[in-house]
Amino acid sequence: MAGVCDYFGELVFDDRKMKERLSGNVYQSLHQTIREGRTLDQSVAEAVAEAMKDWAVEKGATHFTHWFQPMTGVTAEKHDSFVMPSEDGACIMEFSGKELMRGEPDASSFPSGGLRATFEARGYTVWDASSFAFIKGKTLYIPTAFCSYTGEALDKKTPLLRSMEALNRAGLRILKLFGNTEAKRIIPSVGAEQEYFLVDKTQFYKRRDLVYTGRTLFGSRPPKGQEMDDHYFGTIKPRVMAFMEELNEELWKLGIYAKTEHNEVAPGQHELACVYTTANLATDQNQLVMEMMQKIASSHDLVCILHEKPFAGVNGSGKHNNWSIATDNGTNLLQPGDTPHENAQFLLFLTAVIEAVDEYQDFLRISVASAANDHRLGASEAPPAVISVFLGDELTGVLEAVESDSAYQGPEHRTLKLDVDVLPKLPRDTTDRNRTSPFAFTGNKFEFRMVGSSNSIAGANITLNSAVAKVLNRFADALQDAADFNEALHALLRDSIRAHKRIIFNGNGYDDAWIREATEVRGLSNYASTPEARLHSMDPKNVKLFTGLGIFTESEMRSRMEIHMENYYKTVEIEAQTMVEMVRKEILPSVTRYTETLLEELNLKKEAKFPAPFEAETAGNVSALTATLYAHTESLRKLLGRSDDFTDATEHALWVRREVIPLMDKVRQAADGLELLTARKYWPFPTYGDLFFGVH
């Protein structure tokens, strides 16, 4: 029986396949191109395309597609066959270097945020040679970037690759100042932890809200939810385990290192974590993870829900983005070393991240902003909307000593003066894990916990890479001409810590007192909703960050703000329309029938002169709540009629946040009250209890 290692990566044209099928010269040229980010020579492209096609055809592939990540939030693909006519009327299988390198999908219907008119249809996909091609079904998938005819980025991959290169250049500048000439590249590495819910397929399709929006718009809390904490790390049900086993196998075939799986806190919630890899590859792989989860769940008569808050009152689902930076020869730059020299370098990179997070905390919040994630942040174990950095007491103590030019009581209980040339051995992962922190240092990486479960991780990593690159360049400028490097470094660290220590917080991020301190005393930003956050997308310092590093043009930034604002108001309005439909077509008819039944029973008991307190009180309460629900629903329906009055996406999004959502909350409150009063056989769709505990 074949083991995992026998079939791992069998559907990926990875480095092993390249070595087997490419000549030595072609293989070396391709790798040099990937390392240095240069354009691939046409003759090399032809050789790679031929080898890739032969391998794919041997695996049963008949088509190829340029697989890209437009601003829709999902991936996109257009399939072309390898089939070409031969002179004798038969067919041959062909795939050219030109087809490998570049495709031309119709770009007219993809979001562009006003970058181009609808009739300007041409767009280009360009092969990302650093991300391996793979096979799904009978198609060879080629990871690509996507841009317009005039060169604007229309996707999430292009700016991610740009940000990685900006971080590489800035990081190498710093390493050279420390005398490191061996490292040739600085690489951001990412490991994504994907949370998700599984529900029974039959139950799912009985609820229009889940089908249309991915979340429940109605639902009263069941007697048992996550109060007992018994689901967390609990025994995995056989049906769920069968799903996980198939998911692992398919991901391993695609070369994805699916590593850790377990039950999460909420009933029906689970998590899958993958091993770290380069940021662009991690982004591609996470998109595949989400796609395969949903596909494989269906074959087990389950539905995988990736919405950030599908159920009120229990944990939402996030995607913890574990981010670090390393050299191409394997040195993790966020891990303390064994020598004073290594620790001085570590402190510089650590301080740069802290400064970057403080300075661009608003854009980090923007990078995870969505209508779905707004329901999750600040609720049921999700981090708050206020950004802070957790370091742990010992590492915080080190930075405080640097800041104050004072002695540090080290982990070996020796008092040491923190000159950068006599740094003590620094603690490695000796702190507890702070689940309430949005951005926590965990030994050799930072865990950014605000990313939503359905989000692409590209946005968060574009922001992290860019912000840290900006600060590293600033540090390099300050140090490169210093007469005394150690003295200049110590002053740089001290001044940076003093200026940005407000972002460091090791306490309980859920505490209301912390939110008040963060905003009123420390001056940290707190944007509770997506429109509030995205209003700051075009703040001058943010525009300067991304345009200065060549990540975005100003027009690309403005277009993204437009796209996200439009996505926000459309998402909420779809939910509101679904609410109106469910109330009018399902809830009101059902509770009306129940009321009629109660009144019939009440009249029968009156005629028989029997007491009927239950029927009388319940009928009165149901009737009153029915009237309230109808009134709020009609108000919501009429309010939605004003949607067409808006021509500006930002004003539209702000209006939805200000007026539509509060009215939706009133509709839900009345409907959930009716659910608690209505006999089970009359309630028109599965309850939370059915959904939470319906997978056996």
Residue pairs with C-beta under 8 A, 6 or more apart in sequence:
4 252
7 249
7 252
7 253
8 252
8 253
8 255
9 16
9 252
9 253
9 254
9 255
10 253
11 59
11 134
11 135
11 136
11 253
11 254
11 255
12 132
12 133
12 134
12 135
12 253
12 254
12 255
13 52
13 55
13 56
13 132
13 133
13 134
13 140
14 132
14 255
15 132
17 55
18 27
18 30
18 48
18 51
19 27
21 51
21 54
21 55
22 30
22 47
22 48
22 51
23 47
26 44
26 47
26 48
29 40
29 41
29 44
30 40
30 44
30 48
30 129
32 38
33 39
33 40
33 41
33 44
33 129
34 129
34 130
35 184
35 185
35 328
37 165
40 48
40 101
40 127
40 129
42 97
42 98
43 97
44 97
45 97
45 98
45 100
45 101
46 96
46 97
47 97
48 97
48 100
49 95
49 96
49 97
49 99
49 100
50 95
52 95
52 100
52 133
52 140
53 64
53 82
53 93
53 94
53 95
53 140
56 64
56 82
56 133
56 135
56 140
57 82
57 93
59 135
60 135
60 138
61 82
61 135
61 138
61 139
61 140
62 81
62 82
62 83
62 138
62 139
63 79
63 80
63 81
63 82
63 138
63 139
63 140
64 79
64 80
64 82
64 95
64 99
64 139
64 140
64 141
64 142
65 77
65 78
65 79
65 80
65 139
65 140
65 141
65 142
66 77
66 78
66 103
66 105
66 125
66 127
66 142
66 144
67 75
67 76
67 77
67 141
67 142
67 143
67 144
68 75
68 76
68 77
68 105
68 125
68 143
68 144
68 145
68 146
68 155
68 157
69 75
69 76
69 146
69 155
69 156
69 157
69 283
69 287
69 456
69 458
70 76
70 110
70 111
70 146
70 154
70 155
70 156
71 110
71 111
71 112
71 113
71 154
71 155
71 156
71 560
71 563
72 110
72 111
73 454
73 455
73 456
73 567
74 287
75 287
75 291
76 105
76 110
76 146
77 139
77 141
78 103
78 105
79 139
80 99
82 93
82 94
82 95
83 91
83 92
83 93
84 91
84 92
84 93
84 94
85 91
85 92
86 92
100 127
100 142
101 126
101 127
102 124
102 125
102 126
102 127
103 124
103 125
103 144
104 122
104 123
104 124
104 125
105 123
105 125
105 146
106 121
106 122
106 123
107 116
107 120
107 121
107 122
107 123
107 146
107 148
107 149
107 154
108 118
108 119
108 120
108 121
109 118
110 123
110 146
110 154
111 154
111 563
111 566
111 567
112 148
112 152
112 154
112 559
112 563
113 558
113 559
113 560
113 561
113 562
113 563
113 566
114 558
114 559
114 562
115 148
115 152
115 154
115 555
115 556
115 559
116 148
116 149
116 150
116 152
120 148
120 149
122 148
122 149
123 146
123 147
123 148
123 149
123 154
124 146
124 147
124 148
124 149
125 144
125 145
125 146
126 144
126 145
126 146
126 147
127 142
127 143
127 144
128 143
128 144
128 145
128 157
128 161
128 280
130 278
130 280
130 281
131 143
131 280
131 281
131 284
132 143
132 255
132 281
133 140
133 141
133 142
133 143
134 140
134 141
134 254
134 255
135 141
136 254
143 157
143 284
144 157
145 153
145 155
145 157
145 158
145 161
146 153
146 154
146 155
146 157
146 158
147 153
147 154
147 155
147 158
148 154
152 553
152 555
152 556
152 559
153 159
153 162
153 552
153 556
156 283
156 456
156 458
156 459
156 462
157 280
157 283
157 458
159 458
159 462
159 546
159 551
159 552
159 556
160 279
160 280
160 283
160 458
160 461
160 462
160 465
161 280
162 549
162 550
162 551
163 461
163 462
163 465
163 466
163 469
163 549
163 551
164 187
164 188
164 278
164 279
164 280
164 465
166 465
166 466
166 469
166 549
166 550
166 551
167 186
167 188
167 325
167 465
167 466
167 468
167 469
167 472
168 185
168 186
168 187
169 469
170 186
170 468
170 469
170 470
170 472
170 473
170 476
171 186
171 325
171 333
171 469
171 472
172 183
172 184
172 185
172 186
173 472
173 473
173 476
173 480
174 345
174 348
174 349
174 472
174 475
174 476
174 479
175 183
175 186
175 327
175 345
177 476
177 479
177 480
177 485
178 341
178 344
178 345
180 327
182 329
183 327
183 328
183 329
183 331
184 328
184 329
185 327
185 328
186 325
186 326
186 327
186 328
186 333
187 278
187 279
187 325
187 326
187 327
187 328
188 278
188 279
188 323
188 324
188 325
188 461
188 464
188 465
189 276
189 277
189 278
189 279
189 282
189 323
189 324
189 325
189 326
190 276
190 277
190 278
190 279
190 282
190 283
190 321
190 322
190 323
190 324
190 457
190 461
191 273
191 274
191 275
191 276
191 277
191 282
191 322
191 445
192 273
192 274
192 282
192 285
192 286
192 289
192 319
192 320
192 321
192 322
192 451
192 457
193 260
193 271
193 272
193 273
193 318
193 319
193 320
193 322
194 271
194 272
194 273
194 274
194 286
194 289
194 290
194 293
194 319
194 453
195 264
195 269
195 270
195 271
195 317
195 318
195 319
195 453
196 269
196 270
196 271
196 272
196 293
196 304
196 305
196 306
196 317
196 453
197 266
197 268
197 269
197 270
197 304
197 305
197 310
197 311
197 317
198 240
198 243
198 268
198 270
198 297
198 302
198 303
198 304
198 305
198 695
199 210
199 268
199 302
199 303
199 305
199 691
199 694
199 695
200 301
200 302
200 303
200 691
200 694
200 695
201 297
201 298
201 301
201 302
201 303
202 301
203 686
203 690
203 691
203 694
204 210
204 211
204 303
204 305
204 691
205 211
206 685
206 686
207 216
207 685
207 686
208 578
208 581
208 582
208 586
208 685
209 215
209 216
209 217
209 218
209 575
209 578
209 579
209 582
210 216
210 303
210 305
210 310
212 574
212 575
212 578
213 307
213 571
213 574
213 575
213 578
214 305
214 306
214 307
214 310
214 372
214 454
215 305
215 307
215 309
215 310
215 311
215 372
215 375
215 575
216 310
216 311
216 312
216 688
216 691
217 575
217 578
217 579
217 582
217 664
217 668
218 579
218 582
218 587
218 668
218 671
218 672
218 675
219 311
219 312
219 672
219 675
219 687
219 688
219 691
220 672
220 673
220 675
220 676
220 687
220 688
221 312
221 313
221 688
222 687
222 688
222 689
222 692
223 689
224 267
224 689
225 266
225 267
225 313
225 314
225 688
225 692
226 232
226 265
226 266
226 267
226 314
226 315
226 380
229 265
231 263
231 264
231 265
231 266
231 267
231 268
231 269
232 263
232 264
232 265
233 262
233 263
234 263
235 263
236 244
236 261
236 262
236 263
236 270
237 695
237 696
239 300
239 302
239 695
239 696
240 270
240 302
240 695
242 300
243 296
243 297
243 300
243 302
244 261
244 270
244 272
246 296
246 299
246 300
247 258
247 272
247 292
247 293
247 296
248 258
248 261
250 292
250 296
251 258
251 274
251 288
251 289
251 292
252 258
254 285
254 288
254 292
256 274
256 285
256 288
256 289
257 274
257 275
257 277
258 272
258 274
258 289
259 273
259 274
259 275
260 271
260 272
260 273
261 270
261 271
261 272
261 273
262 270
262 271
263 269
263 270
264 270
264 271
264 315
264 317
265 314
265 315
265 381
266 311
266 314
266 315
266 380
266 692
267 314
267 692
267 693
268 691
268 692
268 693
268 695
269 314
269 315
269 317
272 289
272 293
274 282
274 285
274 286
274 289
276 282
276 322
276 324
276 445
277 285
279 323
279 461
279 465
282 457
282 461
283 456
283 457
283 458
283 461
286 319
286 456
286 457
287 456
290 306
290 454
293 304
293 306
294 303
294 304
294 306
296 304
297 303
297 304
302 695
305 317
306 317
306 453
306 454
307 317
307 372
307 453
307 454
308 316
308 317
308 318
308 370
308 372
308 373
308 375
308 376
308 452
308 453
308 454
309 316
309 317
309 372
309 375
309 376
309 379
310 316
310 317
311 688
311 691
311 692
313 380
313 688
314 380
314 692
315 380
315 381
315 382
316 375
316 376
316 379
316 380
316 382
316 453
317 376
317 452
317 453
318 376
318 382
318 449
318 450
318 451
318 452
318 453
319 451
319 452
319 453
319 455
319 457
320 447
320 448
320 449
320 451
321 447
321 448
321 449
321 451
321 457
321 460
321 461
322 442
322 445
322 446
322 447
322 448
323 445
323 446
323 447
323 448
323 460
323 461
323 464
324 332
324 333
324 334
324 444
324 445
324 446
325 332
325 333
325 334
325 349
325 468
326 332
326 333
327 333
332 444
332 445
333 345
333 346
333 349
334 346
334 349
334 350
334 353
334 441
334 444
334 445
334 446
335 346
335 428
335 443
335 444
336 342
336 343
336 346
336 425
336 426
336 427
336 428
337 343
337 345
337 346
337 426
338 425
340 420
340 421
340 422
340 423
343 423
343 424
343 425
343 426
344 420
344 421
344 423
344 486
344 489
346 426
347 398
347 399
347 402
347 420
347 423
347 426
347 493
348 475
348 489
348 492
348 493
349 472
350 395
350 441
351 399
351 493
351 496
351 497
352 468
352 471
352 472
352 475
352 496
353 389
353 446
353 468
353 471
354 389
354 496
354 497
354 500
354 503
354 504
355 471
355 496
355 499
355 500
356 464
356 467
356 468
356 470
356 471
357 364
357 387
357 389
357 439
357 467
357 503
358 389
358 499
358 500
358 502
358 503
359 467
359 470
359 471
359 500
359 541
360 463
360 466
360 467
360 470
360 541
360 542
360 545
361 387
361 503
361 524
361 525
362 525
362 527
362 533
362 536
362 539
362 542
363 463
363 467
363 536
363 537
363 542
363 545
364 387
364 439
364 448
364 450
364 460
364 463
364 464
364 467
365 385
365 387
365 450
365 525
365 527
365 533
366 463
366 533
366 534
366 536
366 537
367 459
367 460
367 462
367 463
368 377
368 450
368 451
368 452
368 455
368 459
368 460
369 527
369 530
369 533
369 534
369 564
370 452
370 454
370 455
370 530
370 564
370 567
370 568
370 571
371 530
371 567
371 568
371 571
371 572
372 452
372 454
372 571
373 450
373 452
373 455
373 530
374 528
374 529
374 530
376 382
376 452
377 383
377 384
377 385
377 450
377 528
378 384
378 385
378 528
381 435
381 436
382 449
382 450
383 436
383 437
383 438
383 449
383 450
383 509
384 436
384 438
384 509
384 510
384 514
384 515
384 526
385 526
385 527
385 528
385 533
386 438
386 509
386 514
386 515
386 518
386 519
386 524
386 525
386 526
387 438
387 439
387 450
387 503
387 524
387 525
388 437
388 438
388 439
388 503
388 504
388 505
388 509
388 518
388 524
389 437
389 439
389 440
389 441
389 446
389 503
389 504
389 505
390 434
390 437
390 439
390 440
390 441
390 504
390 505
390 506
391 399
391 431
391 441
391 504
391 506
392 427
392 430
392 431
392 432
392 434
392 441
392 506
393 431
393 506
394 411
394 427
394 430
394 431
395 426
395 427
395 431
395 441
396 504
396 506
397 408
397 409
398 408
398 418
398 426
398 427
399 497
399 501
399 504
400 406
400 497
400 501
401 407
401 408
401 418
402 418
402 490
402 493
402 494
402 497
403 494
403 497
403 498
403 501
405 418
405 494
406 418
407 415
407 416
407 417
407 418
408 415
408 416
408 417
408 418
408 424
409 415
410 416
410 424
410 425
411 425
411 427
411 430
412 424
412 425
414 424
416 422
416 424
418 424
419 486
419 490
420 486
420 489
420 490
420 493
421 486
428 443
428 444
429 442
429 443
429 444
431 441
433 440
433 442
434 440
434 506
434 509
435 449
436 508
436 509
436 510
437 449
437 505
437 506
437 509
438 448
438 449
438 450
438 509
439 446
439 447
439 448
439 449
439 450
440 446
440 447
440 449
441 447
448 460
448 464
450 460
451 457
451 460
462 551
466 545
466 546
466 549
466 551
467 545
469 549
470 545
470 548
470 549
475 492
475 496
478 488
478 492
479 485
479 488
479 489
479 492
482 488
482 489
502 522
502 523
502 524
503 522
503 524
505 514
505 518
507 514
508 514
515 526
518 524
518 526
519 525
519 526
525 536
527 533
527 536
529 657
530 564
530 568
530 653
530 657
531 565
531 568
531 650
531 653
531 654
531 656
531 657
532 657
534 561
534 564
534 565
534 568
534 650
534 653
535 650
536 542
537 557
537 560
537 561
537 564
538 557
538 558
538 561
542 557
543 554
543 557
545 551
546 552
546 557
547 553
547 554
547 557
552 560
561 650
562 649
562 650
565 649
565 650
565 652
565 653
566 649
566 652
566 653
568 653
568 656
568 657
569 643
569 649
569 652
569 653
569 655
569 656
572 656
572 657
572 660
572 661
572 664
573 640
573 643
573 656
573 660
575 664
576 636
576 640
576 660
576 663
576 664
577 640
579 633
579 636
579 664
579 667
579 668
580 633
580 636
580 637
580 640
582 685
583 629
583 630
583 633
583 667
583 671
584 633
586 684
586 685
587 629
587 671
587 674
587 684
588 626
588 629
588 630
588 633
589 684
590 678
590 682
590 683
590 684
591 622
591 625
591 626
591 674
591 678
591 682
592 626
593 682
594 622
594 678
594 679
594 682
595 619
595 622
595 623
595 626
597 679
597 682
598 615
598 618
598 619
598 622
599 615
599 619
601 612
601 615
602 612
602 615
602 616
602 619
605 611
605 612
605 615
606 612
618 677
621 677
622 674
622 677
622 678
625 670
625 673
625 674
625 677
626 674
628 670
629 667
629 670
629 671
629 674
632 663
632 666
632 667
632 670
633 667
635 663
636 660
636 663
636 664
636 667
639 659
639 660
639 663
640 660
643 652
646 652
646 655
675 683
675 687
686 694
